[in-house]
Amino acid sequence: MIDFRSDNTHGCSPEILEALTRANRDTMSSYGDDAITARVRDRCRELFECDLDVFPVLTGTAGNALSIASMTPSSGSIVCHEDAHIRLEELGASQFYTGGARFVPLPGADGKLSASDVAQIETFSCLSFAQTTEAGTVYRIDEARALCDVARARGAGVHMDGSRFANAVVAFDCAPSEVTWRAGVDVISLGATKNGAMCVEVIVVFRKELAAAFDPHWQRSGHRLSKMRFLSAQLDAYFSDDLWLRNARHANAAAARLAAGLREHLEIVRPVEANFVFVRIPPPLVETLRARGFDFYDWQLFGPDVYRLATAWATTDAEVDALIDVVRTSASTARS
């Protein structure tokens, strides 16, 4: 099978597997008091150009829900896009960790919230938006800043779902700080699993008082692992030698290559800015592609016969070209 279902379906970067092996050689302090976790904290401070604290966790769902819960009381509300992953796929995890806060979902073109729409909500506790969005689009710096300004005016916290943050950073070639804390983001749940890691995300908290309050949330949720070094070792390798950016750059380039080849024969229904291609495929061609060993997700959210093709750090040009060749051959046969 040539798998375009998700960047979650691919394995681990060799550099990360090697880092796990190194972390296994010696004894180390537990619960995050080890040298590797300290090194990850220092790397993130360099990366984001500010003082901050980090909290490695096992999953993106935990990263998002704990981040939001740190800023949202049980009686509070969470503004997000109506198609947001935190609202649809995470099955109320944020509400679980907050003890009952409600979602305030808003529509928005191409998976994005607009500051003008958010400004219509008089009071809320937390604003959450994803970088990259469920539509595969990215927030520009001015868009992120405008959203954060609205939240600030209402005394609300700002959470960024950064499960594909690396893909967004390379998409518009900006400093990570510019689209996070400098724009007004308080917390980002920064993903690594989808971009070459085994099972780790890192909650990056930019406000010191919030970081101090966050520590017990980390412990009580069960995500402060005793052998934290095995989470941190993945992050240590991920942020070393720009691996996180190299992997994301490869995934984005594969998506651009795929879209360019498909566009000659099929409708691309959303802008291709990161590593997703949303394409309308007629049913007979879907059957042909799947019979030939390709797989991808049905994405009727964007209309009938729409499918999502995701590329990843390990997607090869040969895999992309093979799918394009089947589409091209099928189109030629249909015309003849």
C-alpha positions as CSV (number, residue, x, y, z in Angstrom):
1,M,0.0,0.0,0.0
2,I,1.1,3.5,-0.8
3,D,-0.3,5.4,2.1
4,F,-1.6,9.0,1.8
5,R,-4.1,8.7,4.6
6,S,-2.2,10.7,7.2
7,D,1.3,11.8,8.3
8,N,0.5,9.7,11.5
9,T,0.8,6.4,9.5
10,H,4.6,6.8,8.9
11,G,7.3,5.6,11.2
12,C,10.1,7.4,13.0
13,S,13.1,9.3,11.7
14,P,16.3,7.3,12.2
15,E,17.8,10.2,14.2
16,I,15.0,9.9,16.7
17,L,15.4,6.1,17.1
18,E,19.1,6.6,17.6
19,A,18.4,9.2,20.3
20,L,16.1,6.7,22.1
21,T,18.8,4.1,22.0
22,R,21.3,6.5,23.6
23,A,18.8,7.5,26.3
24,N,18.5,3.8,27.2
25,R,22.2,3.3,28.0
26,D,22.5,5.0,31.5
27,T,20.4,5.6,34.6
28,M,18.9,9.1,34.8
29,S,16.7,11.1,37.2
30,S,13.0,10.5,36.9
31,Y,9.9,12.7,36.3
32,G,11.6,15.2,34.0
33,D,14.5,16.0,36.3
34,D,17.0,14.6,33.8
35,A,19.7,16.2,31.6
36,I,17.9,15.5,28.4
37,T,14.7,17.2,29.4
38,A,16.7,20.2,30.6
39,R,18.4,20.3,27.2
40,V,15.1,20.3,25.4
41,R,14.0,23.3,27.6
42,D,17.2,25.1,26.6
43,R,16.7,24.3,22.9
44,C,13.1,25.6,23.0
45,R,14.3,28.8,24.7
46,E,16.8,29.3,21.9
47,L,14.3,28.4,19.2
48,F,11.6,30.8,20.5
49,E,14.0,33.4,21.6
50,C,12.5,33.9,25.1
51,D,12.3,32.4,28.6
52,L,9.7,29.7,28.7
53,D,9.0,26.3,30.2
54,V,8.2,22.9,28.5
55,F,6.1,19.9,29.4
56,P,6.5,16.8,27.2
57,V,3.4,14.7,26.9
58,L,2.5,11.5,25.0
59,T,-0.2,12.7,22.7
60,G,-1.5,15.7,20.9
61,T,-4.9,15.3,22.5
62,A,-3.3,15.6,26.0
63,G,-1.2,18.6,24.8
64,N,-4.3,20.5,23.6
65,A,-6.6,19.6,26.4
66,L,-4.1,20.3,29.2
67,S,-3.0,23.6,27.5
68,I,-6.6,24.8,27.3
69,A,-7.4,23.6,30.8
70,S,-4.5,25.7,32.3
71,M,-6.3,28.8,31.2
72,T,-10.0,27.8,31.3
73,P,-12.2,27.3,34.4
74,S,-15.0,24.7,34.4
75,S,-17.5,27.5,33.9
76,G,-15.6,29.0,31.0
77,S,-15.8,28.9,27.2
78,I,-13.4,28.0,24.4
79,V,-13.7,29.8,21.1
80,C,-12.5,27.7,18.2
81,H,-13.2,26.9,14.5
82,E,-16.3,24.8,14.0
83,D,-14.1,22.2,12.2
84,A,-11.3,22.3,14.9
85,H,-9.6,19.0,15.8
86,I,-10.1,19.8,19.5
87,R,-13.9,20.0,19.0
88,L,-14.5,17.1,16.5
89,E,-11.9,14.4,16.8
90,E,-10.8,14.8,20.4
91,L,-14.2,13.9,21.8
92,G,-14.5,16.6,24.4
93,A,-11.0,16.1,26.0
94,S,-10.7,19.8,26.6
95,Q,-14.1,19.8,28.4
96,F,-13.0,16.8,30.4
97,Y,-9.8,18.4,31.7
98,T,-11.5,21.7,32.3
99,G,-14.3,20.1,34.2
100,G,-17.0,21.2,31.9
101,A,-16.1,24.3,29.9
102,R,-18.1,24.7,26.7
103,F,-17.0,25.2,23.1
104,V,-18.0,28.2,21.1
105,P,-17.5,27.1,17.5
106,L,-17.3,29.6,14.7
107,P,-17.3,29.2,10.9
108,G,-14.5,30.5,8.8
109,A,-13.2,30.1,5.2
110,D,-10.4,27.6,4.6
111,G,-10.4,26.3,8.2
112,K,-9.4,29.7,9.6
113,L,-11.0,31.9,12.3
114,S,-11.3,35.6,11.5
115,A,-10.6,38.3,14.1
116,S,-13.9,40.1,13.1
117,D,-15.9,36.9,13.8
118,V,-14.2,36.3,17.1
119,A,-14.8,39.9,18.1
120,Q,-18.5,39.2,18.0
121,I,-18.2,37.0,21.1
122,E,-18.4,39.4,24.1
123,T,-16.8,37.1,26.7
124,F,-14.8,33.9,26.6
125,S,-12.0,32.2,28.6
126,C,-9.7,30.8,25.9
127,L,-9.2,31.2,22.2
128,S,-7.8,28.1,20.5
129,F,-6.6,28.0,16.8
130,A,-4.6,25.4,14.9
131,Q,-1.4,26.0,13.0
132,T,-1.7,24.2,10.5
133,T,-5.6,24.1,10.2
134,E,-7.8,21.1,9.4
135,A,-8.1,22.5,5.9
136,G,-4.3,22.4,5.4
137,T,-4.0,26.2,5.5
138,V,-1.7,28.3,7.7
139,Y,-2.3,31.6,9.7
140,R,-0.1,34.4,8.6
141,I,1.6,36.4,11.3
142,D,-0.8,39.3,11.0
143,E,-3.8,37.0,11.1
144,A,-2.5,35.3,14.3
145,R,-1.8,38.7,15.9
146,A,-5.3,40.0,15.1
147,L,-6.9,37.0,16.7
148,C,-4.7,37.3,19.8
149,D,-5.5,41.0,20.1
150,V,-9.2,40.2,20.3
151,A,-8.5,37.6,23.0
152,R,-6.3,40.0,25.0
153,A,-9.0,42.7,24.9
154,R,-11.3,40.2,26.6
155,G,-8.8,39.0,29.1
156,A,-8.8,35.5,27.5
157,G,-5.9,33.1,27.1
158,V,-4.6,32.0,23.7
159,H,-3.8,28.4,22.8
160,M,-2.2,27.3,19.5
161,D,-2.8,23.7,18.4
162,G,0.6,23.2,16.8
163,S,0.4,19.5,15.8
164,R,1.8,20.5,12.4
165,F,3.5,23.7,13.5
166,A,6.7,22.8,11.7
167,N,4.8,22.6,8.4
168,A,3.4,26.1,9.0
169,V,6.8,27.5,9.9
170,V,8.5,26.3,6.7
171,A,5.4,27.2,4.6
172,F,6.0,30.9,5.2
173,D,9.7,30.8,6.4
174,C,9.3,32.8,9.6
175,A,10.8,32.6,13.0
176,P,8.8,30.4,15.4
177,S,8.6,33.3,17.8
178,E,6.9,35.6,15.3
179,V,3.7,33.5,15.0
180,T,3.6,32.5,18.6
181,W,4.4,34.6,21.7
182,R,5.3,37.7,19.7
183,A,1.8,37.5,18.2
184,G,0.2,37.0,21.6
185,V,0.0,33.2,22.0
186,D,0.3,32.0,25.6
187,V,0.7,28.3,25.1
188,I,1.4,26.0,22.1
189,S,1.1,22.3,22.1
190,L,3.9,21.7,19.6
191,G,3.7,18.4,17.6
192,A,6.4,16.0,16.7
193,T,4.6,12.7,16.3
194,K,3.3,13.6,12.8
195,N,6.7,14.8,11.7
196,G,9.0,11.9,12.5
197,A,8.8,11.2,16.2
198,M,7.5,8.1,17.8
199,C,5.0,9.4,20.5
200,V,5.7,12.8,21.8
201,E,4.4,16.4,21.8
202,V,5.6,19.3,23.9
203,I,3.5,21.9,25.7
204,V,5.5,25.2,25.5
205,V,4.3,27.8,28.0
206,F,5.4,31.4,27.3
207,R,4.0,33.0,30.5
208,K,6.0,32.2,33.6
209,E,3.1,32.5,36.0
210,L,1.1,30.1,33.8
211,A,4.0,27.7,33.7
212,A,4.2,27.6,37.5
213,A,0.4,26.8,37.7
214,F,0.7,24.2,34.9
215,D,3.0,21.8,36.8
216,P,0.2,20.1,38.9
217,H,-2.0,19.7,35.7
218,W,0.9,17.8,34.1
219,Q,1.2,15.5,37.2
220,R,-2.5,14.9,37.7
221,S,-3.1,14.1,34.1
222,G,-0.7,11.2,34.2
223,H,1.6,12.7,31.5
224,R,4.5,13.5,33.7
225,L,6.2,10.2,33.0
226,S,8.6,8.6,35.4
227,K,11.0,7.8,32.6
228,M,10.5,11.2,31.0
229,R,13.9,10.9,29.2
230,F,12.4,8.7,26.5
231,L,9.9,11.5,25.6
232,S,12.6,14.2,25.8
233,A,15.1,12.2,23.8
234,Q,12.8,12.3,20.9
235,L,12.4,16.1,21.2
236,D,16.1,16.5,21.7
237,A,16.8,14.8,18.3
238,Y,13.8,16.5,16.7
239,F,15.1,20.0,17.4
240,S,18.7,19.1,16.7
241,D,20.3,20.0,13.3
242,D,16.9,21.4,12.2
243,L,15.5,17.9,11.8
244,W,12.0,19.2,12.6
245,L,12.2,21.8,9.8
246,R,13.9,19.4,7.3
247,N,11.2,16.8,7.8
248,A,8.4,19.4,7.4
249,R,10.0,20.9,4.4
250,H,10.1,17.5,2.7
251,A,6.5,16.8,3.5
252,N,5.3,20.2,2.2
253,A,7.4,19.8,-1.0
254,A,5.8,16.4,-1.5
255,A,2.3,17.9,-1.2
256,A,3.2,20.7,-3.7
257,R,4.5,18.1,-6.1
258,L,1.4,16.0,-5.7
259,A,-1.0,19.0,-6.2
260,A,0.9,20.2,-9.3
261,G,0.6,16.8,-10.9
262,L,-3.1,16.3,-10.0
263,R,-4.2,19.8,-10.9
264,E,-3.9,18.9,-14.6
265,H,-6.7,16.4,-14.3
266,L,-8.6,16.9,-11.1
267,E,-10.0,19.8,-9.0
268,I,-7.9,20.8,-6.0
269,V,-10.6,22.2,-3.7
270,R,-8.5,24.0,-1.0
271,P,-5.2,26.0,-1.1
272,V,-2.2,23.7,-0.7
273,E,0.0,25.5,1.9
274,A,1.4,22.7,4.0
275,N,1.2,18.9,3.6
276,F,-2.4,18.3,2.8
277,V,-4.0,18.1,-0.7
278,F,-7.8,18.1,-0.8
279,V,-8.9,16.9,-4.2
280,R,-12.2,15.9,-5.8
281,I,-11.9,12.4,-7.3
282,P,-14.7,10.7,-9.3
283,P,-15.8,7.4,-7.8
284,P,-14.5,5.2,-10.7
285,L,-11.0,6.7,-10.2
286,V,-11.2,6.2,-6.5
287,E,-11.8,2.5,-7.1
288,T,-9.0,2.4,-9.6
289,L,-6.5,4.1,-7.2
290,R,-7.4,1.9,-4.3
291,A,-7.2,-1.3,-6.4
292,R,-3.7,-0.2,-7.4
293,G,-2.7,0.0,-3.7
294,F,-3.2,3.7,-2.8
295,D,-5.1,4.8,0.2
296,F,-6.4,8.2,1.4
297,Y,-9.2,9.6,3.6
298,D,-12.7,10.5,2.5
299,W,-13.2,14.2,3.4
300,Q,-16.8,15.0,2.6
301,L,-16.6,18.0,4.9
302,F,-15.4,19.9,1.8
303,G,-18.1,18.5,-0.6
304,P,-19.0,15.4,-2.4
305,D,-16.2,13.1,-3.7
306,V,-13.5,15.1,-1.9
307,Y,-10.6,13.2,-0.4
308,R,-7.6,14.3,1.7
309,L,-4.2,13.2,0.7
310,A,-1.5,13.8,3.3
311,T,2.2,13.7,2.7
312,A,4.8,13.1,5.3
313,W,8.5,13.3,6.1
314,A,9.0,9.9,4.6
315,T,6.8,10.3,1.5
316,T,9.0,9.7,-1.6
317,D,8.9,11.3,-5.0
318,A,8.4,7.9,-6.5
319,E,5.2,7.4,-4.4
320,V,3.8,10.8,-5.4
321,D,4.7,10.2,-9.1
322,A,3.1,6.8,-9.1
323,L,-0.2,8.2,-8.0
324,I,0.0,11.0,-10.5
325,D,0.7,8.5,-13.3
326,V,-2.4,6.4,-12.4
327,V,-4.5,9.6,-12.5
328,R,-2.9,10.7,-15.8
329,T,-3.4,7.3,-17.4
330,S,-7.0,7.1,-16.3
331,A,-7.7,10.5,-17.7
332,S,-6.2,9.6,-21.0
333,T,-8.2,6.5,-21.2
334,A,-11.4,8.3,-20.4
335,R,-10.7,10.8,-23.2
336,S,-10.0,8.2,-25.9
